[in-house]
Amino acid sequence: MNPNPRHTRIVGTGSYLPARRLSNADLVRQLAAQGVETSDEWIVERTGIRARHFVDDGVNASDLAVHAARHALEAAGCRAEDVDLIIVATSTPDMVFPSTAAIVQRKLGVHGCPAFDVQAVCSGFVYALTVADAMIRTGSARSALVIGAEVFSRILDFNDRGTCVLFGDGAGAVLLRASDTPGILATDLHADGRHVDILCVPGTVSGGKVLGDPLLKMDGQAVFKLAVGVLESTARAVLEKAGRSTEQMDWLIPHQANIRIMQATARKLKLPLDKVIVTVDAHGNTSAASIPLALDVAVRDGRIRPGHCVMLQGVGGGFTWGSVLLDF
C-alpha cells in the first residue's frame, strides 16, 4: 500500500458572466415583440430565475472560459504555464474541432499539456472533474484546469417560452493540484441513453448544411421527474463511497437548473435549504458552467471555507448525472 497516496484538491476557483444582463422584464419585452407571451411572475414561480447573461456577437465559449480560468489561476497563485492538464466541459464549443480546450490553451499562451473537451451537457463539469481527479491520482497530471463554459443563447428557440427563459451564458473554473491531503473524496457518474430525447439539440452539420433542428428541445416534466430521483440516488451513493453522512455535509452545490429541483432534492436528503448554494436567480441555467459558477460565488463571499465538506451535483441531457464529494 502506498504510504503517501496522491489526492486531488481544489486550490483556486474562478467564474465569469458576460456583461450583457437580461432581467426577466427585459426578456419578457423582447419576447412580446415577437408574439411570445410570458411574465416575470411566471418565470420566477416555476424556475427561481430572475436574470441571465448573454454573450455579444463574436464572443465564444473559449472567451468566457479564459476569463474564468484566469480568475482561478489568480486565486491559486498559479501561472498558466504551470498547468499540465486542461479540460473544458461544454455543449456549445467554438467549432466542430479542434476542442474548445485547445483554443483555451492557445489563448492562455501555453502549449504542450493535454487539452480536451468533455461533453455531458449539464453534468459536464462533474464528469470533467472526475476525469481530472483520476488523472491526478494516477500521476498523469499534477495541476489541472477544469472549466465549464457555455453559450446556450445561441441554441435557444425564442419562440418556445418553456425553454428560452431558462438558459444563460457563462463560465466557471477550478484549479486542481495533487496533494498528500485528501480533497476530492469520492465521485459517482451515470448515464442512461434511453432518455436522449427528453433534452437534446437534434441537429448536426453535413455537407456544409445543418441537418435536423439546431435548437434546444426539452420535455420539462420528464426532466424534472427524472432529475429529482437520480440526484437523490447519486448523492447517497457518493456519500457511501466516502464513508460520510448527510449530516457531515456543510454544503450542497447542485446544478443550477431550477429552484424546484434543488428544493426537492434537499427535501429528499433531509438537508436544510440554508445548506444549499443557490445562484440560479442571477444567471439562469448555464449548463456545464453552473456548478463552478456557484462554487466560486460561495467561496468568494465566504460561505465555503477550508475544511468544509461540499457535494457537487450535475444532471443533464444524455441523460447524465453524477456527484463529487470533497473537503475544501
Secondary structure, 3 states (H helix, E strand, C coil): CCCCCCEEEEEEEEEECCCEEEEHHHHHHHHHCCCCCCCHHHHHHHHCCCEEEECCCCCCHHHHHHHHHHHHHHHHCCCHHHCCEEEEECCCCCCCCCCHHHHHHHHCCCCCCCEEEECCHHHHHHHHHHHHHHHHHCCCCCEEEEEEEEEHHHHCCCCCHHHHCCECEEEEEEEEEEECCCCEEEEEEEECHHHHHHEECCEEEECCEEEECCCCEECHHHHHHHHHHHHHHHHHHHHHHHCCCHHHCCEEEECCCCHHHHHHHHHHCCCCHHHECCCHHHHCECHHHHHHHHHHHHHHCCCCCCCCEEEEEEEECCCEEEEEEEEC
